Amino acid sequence: MGETVYVLQTCTEEEDPESFYYFKQFEKKEGVILDVIEHPRLQYRVKFGQAEAVLYHEELTNGNQRDVPIKGTDNQEGWEGDKVEWYTQKEVAALLGVSKATVYHYGKQKKIIKILDPHRIHKEARYEKAEVDQLVYAKQSFPTGMSPNEVAKKLGLSVQSVYKYIQDGSIKAEAIPYGDERITYVISETDYHEAEKSLKPSETQRPKKYEYYDSKNDVVLYQKFHSNKIPEARVVRNEENVFGFYLPNIQKWLTYEEGMKTYTLKPSFSIHQPPLDYKGYVELQVPKNEVVFYPFMDYLYEIWGVENIRLREQSETVLLYIKAGEKPLKSEVFGIADILPYLTNGEMHHEDDTLILRSSNRKTSFELPIELLETISDLAEQEGVSISKWVEQKLSSIIK
């Protein structure tokens, strides 16, 4: 007895808020072991100043190594041997296919009943079996299909966009009551493939605006933000295709709300300019790891505006479609020679501090029978391309 120990955090705030804040009150405080409790699991009664706590062996350190210097047995016999009426938090998460944090919130919402353990005899939170089994049964009775989250990943959309398309009917889904007040959605394979035809862009299509622009918050991929605290932040999307901020200096991703409220981020410049008359597009494929990438993106957004640009993010590069036209180019950070290697279609010139872009396509027109035009339109739609692109592909294959 009498050994000096310190508390170790063994969980995050998200996983188990109650345990997290229980540990937090003793964080960095020096404690003295008063007593050893060997059954049903090895614990110590520790005094921290005027307060006392009962903590498990693995929740303490002597400051030099993970284990405290007292030896004891961790006999768990009887701890779980007679368990028939409850599940641990980890077991509930596995049964329902959710995170431990979600299990905690289910307990707060009274969807499942948490078993009180004021003396922390059990290391992990426990929940009564009956309510958990009811949720498991309800989940098993769901129609088979994909969740909105799965559909979002397959289509390259944010989950919020999928819910919006479900609401407006673009994606057909079956609404399923789940819990007391919650509604979840299931999308069948047939309905998914129908939505895929209209919502998932093909590689031959030009990018659709939702791929790179968040109209709700008026932000665009790779747009530059800053604040007094943060010299540079970039708009990116996470694995769930949700728009947020990436802080290069500390390599951290933030939600949009966290970036705006906590870090008071603001746009470094306006991303809007008047739309240019349509004269075709110039196409580039720029590697994201090139030094010129961010300066070039900043130039495009500030000078050309999001109205005259389309982009598609790939694993290592970004495909850029810029409307043909003329805009000032006086950048001291990069020159046209830095960009030309990535030009894949069209012409690019620099004259008198002006960037001149010319499309390699020329607009033309010809008359076709209405029936033939309708057939071409249907075939182009099936392949997910425009009529012009479909005609171009077919003519190219014949000529070659």
C-alpha positions in Angstrom: 0.0 0.0 0.0 1.0 3.6 -0.3 2.5 3.4 -3.8 2.2 6.5 -6.0 0.1 6.1 -9.2 -1.5 8.1 -12.0 -4.7 7.7 -14.0 -4.5 6.4 -17.7 -7.3 7.3 -20.1 -8.5 4.1 -21.6 -11.4 5.4 -23.7 -12.3 8.5 -25.7 -15.1 11.0 -25.0 -17.0 9.7 -28.0 -16.8 6.0 -27.0 -17.9 6.4 -23.4 -18.4 9.9 -22.1 -19.2 8.8 -18.5 -15.9 6.9 -18.1 -14.0 9.6 -19.9 -15.1 12.4 -17.5 -14.7 10.0 -14.6 -11.0 9.7 -15.5 -10.7 13.3 -16.4 -11.2 14.6 -12.9 -8.1 12.7 -11.7 -6.0 13.4 -14.8 -2.4 14.4 -14.0 -3.1 14.2 -10.3 -0.8 12.1 -8.1 -2.7 9.3 -6.3 -1.9 6.9 -3.4 -3.1 3.3 -3.3 -5.1 2.7 -0.2 -6.5 -0.8 -0.8 -6.5 -3.7 -3.3 -9.7 -5.4 -4.4 -9.0 -8.7 -6.0 -12.5 -10.0 -6.7 -14.5 -10.1 -8.9 -11.7 -8.2 -10.9 -8.5 -6.6 -9.8 -9.1 -3.0 -8.7 -7.5 -0.4 -6.5 -8.9 2.1 -4.1 -6.9 5.3 -4.7 -6.8 8.6 -2.9 -6.3 11.7 -5.0 -6.0 14.6 -2.6 -9.4 14.8 -0.8 -11.1 12.5 -3.3 -11.1 8.7 -3.7 -11.6 6.5 -6.7 -11.9 2.8 -7.5 -9.9 2.0 -10.6 -8.9 -1.1 -12.6 -5.3 -2.3 -12.8 -5.0 -1.3 -16.5 -6.3 2.2 -15.7 -3.3 3.1 -13.6 0.4 3.7 -14.1 3.3 4.5 -11.8 4.7 7.0 -14.3 7.4 4.7 -15.6 5.5 1.8 -17.0 1.9 0.9 -17.8 1.3 -1.5 -14.8 1.2 -0.4 -11.2 3.8 -2.0 -9.0 1.3 -4.1 -7.1 0.9 -7.7 -8.2 -2.5 -9.4 -7.9 -4.7 -11.9 -9.6 -7.3 -10.9 -12.1 -9.8 -13.7 -11.4 -12.9 -13.1 -13.5 -14.6 -16.2 -12.5 -18.3 -15.4 -11.8 -18.0 -12.0 -13.5 -19.5 -13.1 -16.8 -20.1 -16.8 -16.0 -23.8 -16.3 -15.1 -24.5 -13.6 -17.6 -27.9 -14.2 -19.2 -29.8 -10.9 -19.0 -27.4 -8.3 -20.4 -24.9 -7.4 -23.1 -21.7 -5.3 -22.8 -21.5 -2.1 -24.8 -19.1 -3.7 -27.2 -21.5 -6.6 -27.7 -24.5 -4.3 -28.4 -22.4 -2.4 -30.9 -21.6 -5.6 -32.8 -25.1 -6.9 -32.7 -26.6 -3.7 -34.1 -23.8 -2.8 -36.4 -23.2 0.6 -34.9 -20.4 2.4 -33.0 -20.0 2.3 -29.2 -20.8 6.0 -29.2 -24.2 5.2 -30.8 -24.9 2.6 -28.2 -24.2 5.2 -25.5 -26.7 7.6 -27.2 -29.3 4.8 -27.5 -29.0 4.4 -23.8 -29.6 8.1 -23.2 -32.6 8.0 -25.5 -34.0 5.1 -23.5 -34.1 2.8 -26.6 -32.1 0.4 -24.5 -31.7 0.2 -20.7 -28.3 0.8 -19.2 -27.6 -1.2 -16.0 -26.3 1.1 -13.2 -22.9 0.3 -11.8 -22.1 3.1 -9.2 -19.2 1.2 -7.7 -17.7 0.3 -11.2 -17.6 -3.4 -10.4 -17.8 -4.1 -14.1 -15.3 -2.6 -16.5 -17.6 -2.0 -19.4 -21.1 -0.5 -19.5 -23.9 -3.1 -19.6 -27.4 -3.0 -21.2 -30.4 -5.1 -20.5 -30.9 -7.9 -22.9 -34.6 -7.6 -23.7 -34.5 -4.1 -25.3 -31.3 -4.9 -27.3 -32.9 -8.1 -28.6 -35.9 -6.1 -29.8 -33.7 -3.7 -31.8 -31.8 -6.6 -33.3 -35.1 -8.3 -34.3 -36.4 -5.1 -35.8 -33.1 -4.7 -37.8 -33.3 -8.3 -39.1 -36.8 -7.7 -40.3 -35.8 -4.8 -42.6 -36.1 -5.3 -46.3 -32.8 -6.2 -48.0 -30.9 -3.4 -49.8 -28.5 -0.7 -49.3 -28.4 2.1 -46.7 -28.1 5.8 -47.8 -24.5 5.8 -46.5 -23.6 2.8 -48.8 -25.4 4.5 -51.8 -23.5 7.7 -51.1 -20.1 5.9 -51.3 -21.0 4.1 -54.5 -22.3 7.2 -56.3 -19.6 9.5 -55.0 -22.1 11.7 -53.2 -22.4 13.0 -49.7 -24.9 11.3 -47.4 -26.8 14.6 -47.1 -27.2 14.6 -50.9 -28.6 11.1 -51.0 -31.2 12.0 -48.4 -32.1 15.1 -50.5 -32.5 12.9 -53.5 -34.7 10.5 -51.5 -36.9 13.3 -50.5 -37.3 14.7 -54.0 -37.9 11.2 -55.5 -34.7 11.1 -57.5 -33.7 8.0 -55.5 -36.5 5.6 -54.6 -36.3 4.2 -51.1 -38.4 2.4 -48.6 -38.9 4.2 -45.3 -38.5 1.9 -42.3 -39.5 2.9 -38.7 -36.5 2.2 -36.4 -36.7 2.8 -32.7 -39.3 5.1 -31.1 -39.1 8.1 -33.5 -36.4 7.3 -36.0 -36.9 6.6 -39.7 -34.2 4.8 -41.8 -34.2 4.1 -45.5 -33.4 1.0 -47.6 -32.6 1.2 -51.3 -33.1 -1.9 -53.4 -30.7 -3.0 -56.0 -33.2 -2.2 -58.8 -33.8 1.3 -57.4 -30.1 1.9 -57.0 -29.3 1.1 -60.6 -32.1 3.4 -61.7 -30.6 6.2 -59.6 -27.1 5.4 -60.9 -28.1 6.1 -64.5 -29.0 9.7 -63.7 -26.8 10.6 -60.8 -23.5 8.8 -61.1 -21.3 10.6 -63.7 -19.5 8.4 -66.2 -15.8 9.0 -67.0 -16.7 10.4 -70.4 -19.2 12.9 -69.0 -18.1 16.3 -67.9 -18.3 16.7 -64.1 -21.6 17.7 -62.6 -21.6 20.6 -60.2 -22.4 18.6 -57.1 -19.2 16.7 -57.5 -17.1 19.7 -56.5 -19.5 22.5 -55.3 -21.4 22.6 -52.0 -24.3 24.9 -52.8 -25.6 24.9 -49.2 -22.4 26.5 -47.8 -21.2 28.0 -51.1 -17.8 26.3 -51.0 -15.9 24.4 -53.7 -13.2 21.7 -53.6 -9.7 23.0 -52.7 -11.0 26.5 -52.1 -8.6 28.5 -49.7 -9.8 29.7 -46.3 -7.9 31.4 -43.5 -8.3 33.0 -40.1 -6.2 34.7 -37.4 -5.4 31.3 -36.0 -5.1 29.3 -39.2 -3.0 30.7 -42.1 -4.3 28.2 -44.6 -7.2 25.7 -44.8 -8.5 23.9 -47.9 -12.0 22.7 -48.6 -11.9 18.9 -49.1 -14.3 15.9 -48.7 -13.9 13.1 -46.2 -14.5 9.4 -46.9 -18.2 9.9 -46.6 -18.0 12.7 -49.3 -18.9 15.3 -46.7 -17.4 18.8 -47.4 -15.2 20.1 -44.7 -11.7 21.7 -44.1 -8.2 20.3 -44.1 -5.6 22.1 -42.2 -2.2 21.3 -43.9 -0.1 22.7 -41.0 -1.4 20.2 -38.5 -2.8 17.6 -40.9 -6.3 17.7 -39.4 -9.8 17.5 -41.0 -12.6 19.6 -39.6 -16.3 19.7 -40.3 -17.6 22.8 -42.0 -19.3 23.9 -38.8 -16.2 23.4 -36.7 -14.1 25.3 -39.1 -16.4 28.3 -39.2 -17.3 28.4 -35.5 -14.3 27.2 -33.7 -11.5 28.4 -36.0 -13.5 31.4 -37.5 -12.4 30.5 -41.0 -13.3 32.8 -43.9 -12.8 32.6 -47.7 -9.5 34.1 -48.8 -11.2 35.5 -52.0 -14.5 35.3 -53.8 -15.0 32.3 -56.0 -17.7 33.8 -58.3 -17.3 35.6 -61.7 -19.8 36.3 -64.5 -20.3 33.2 -66.8 -18.5 33.3 -70.1 -20.2 32.7 -73.4 -20.0 29.1 -74.3 -17.2 28.4 -76.8 -16.3 24.9 -75.6 -13.8 23.8 -72.9 -10.1 23.3 -72.4 -9.2 20.2 -70.5 -6.3 19.6 -68.0 -5.3 16.8 -65.7 -3.2 18.2 -62.9 -1.5 16.0 -60.2 -2.5 17.1 -56.7 1.0 16.7 -55.3 2.5 19.2 -57.8 3.7 22.5 -56.3 1.7 24.5 -58.9 -1.6 22.7 -58.0 -2.9 25.0 -55.2 -1.6 28.3 -56.7 -3.3 27.4 -60.0 -6.6 26.4 -58.3 -6.5 29.7 -56.4 -6.0 31.6 -59.7 -8.9 29.8 -61.4 -11.4 30.4 -58.6 -10.4 34.0 -58.1 -10.1 35.1 -61.7 -12.2 32.7 -63.8 -14.8 31.8 -61.1 -16.6 28.6 -60.3 -19.2 29.5 -62.9 -16.6 28.8 -65.7 -14.9 25.7 -64.2 -15.8 22.1 -63.8 -13.6 19.6 -62.0 -13.5 15.9 -61.1 -11.4 14.6 -58.2 -9.4 11.4 -58.8 -7.1 9.5 -56.5 -3.9 11.4 -57.5 -5.0 14.0 -60.0 -7.8 16.5 -60.7 -9.5 16.7 -64.1 -10.2 20.4 -65.0 -12.6 21.6 -67.6 -12.3 25.4 -68.1 -14.5 27.4 -70.4 -12.7 28.8 -73.4 -12.0 32.5 -73.2 -9.6 35.1 -72.0 -8.6 36.3 -68.5 -5.7 38.2 -67.0 -2.7 36.2 -65.8 -0.2 38.2 -63.8 0.7 35.5 -61.2 4.2 35.7 -59.8 3.8 32.2 -58.3 3.5 30.2 -61.6 3.7 30.8 -65.3 2.0 29.2 -68.3 5.1 26.9 -68.7 4.2 25.3 -65.3 0.7 24.5 -66.6 1.2 23.4 -70.2 2.5 19.9 -69.4 -0.9 19.1 -68.0 -3.0 20.3 -70.9 -4.9 17.3 -72.4 -7.3 18.9 -74.8 -7.5 22.4 -76.3 -5.1 25.3 -76.7 -3.4 27.6 -74.2 -1.5 30.8 -74.9 -0.2 33.7 -72.8 -0.1 37.1 -74.5 0.2 40.6 -72.9 -0.5 39.3 -69.4 -3.6 37.5 -70.7 -4.3 33.8 -70.5 -6.1 32.7 -73.7 -7.9 29.3 -73.8 -9.3 27.8 -77.0 -11.3 24.7 -77.3 -10.2 22.0 -79.8 -13.9 21.5 -80.7 -15.9 23.6 -83.1 -19.6 24.0 -82.9 -21.6 22.7 -85.9 -25.1 21.7 -86.8 -26.8 19.3 -89.2 -30.4 18.1 -89.8 -31.6 14.6 -88.9 -34.9 12.9 -89.0 -36.8 13.3 -85.7 -37.1 9.5 -85.2 -33.3 9.1 -85.7 -32.5 12.0 -83.4 -34.8 10.5 -80.7 -33.0 7.1 -81.0 -29.6 8.8 -80.7 -30.8 10.7 -77.6 -32.0 7.4 -76.0 -28.7 5.6 -76.8 -26.6 8.6 -75.4 -28.7 8.6 -72.2 -28.1 4.8 -71.8 -24.4 5.4 -72.0 -24.5 8.4 -69.7 -23.1 10.9 -72.3 -24.3 13.9 -74.2 -25.7 13.5 -77.7 -22.6 15.4 -79.1 -20.2 13.1 -77.2 -22.1 10.0 -78.4 -22.0 11.2 -82.0 -18.3 12.0 -81.7 -17.4 8.6 -80.2 -19.3 6.7 -83.0 -17.8 8.8 -85.8 -14.3 8.5 -84.3 -14.6 4.7 -84.1 -15.8 4.5 -87.8 -13.0 6.9 -89.1 -10.3 5.0 -87.2 
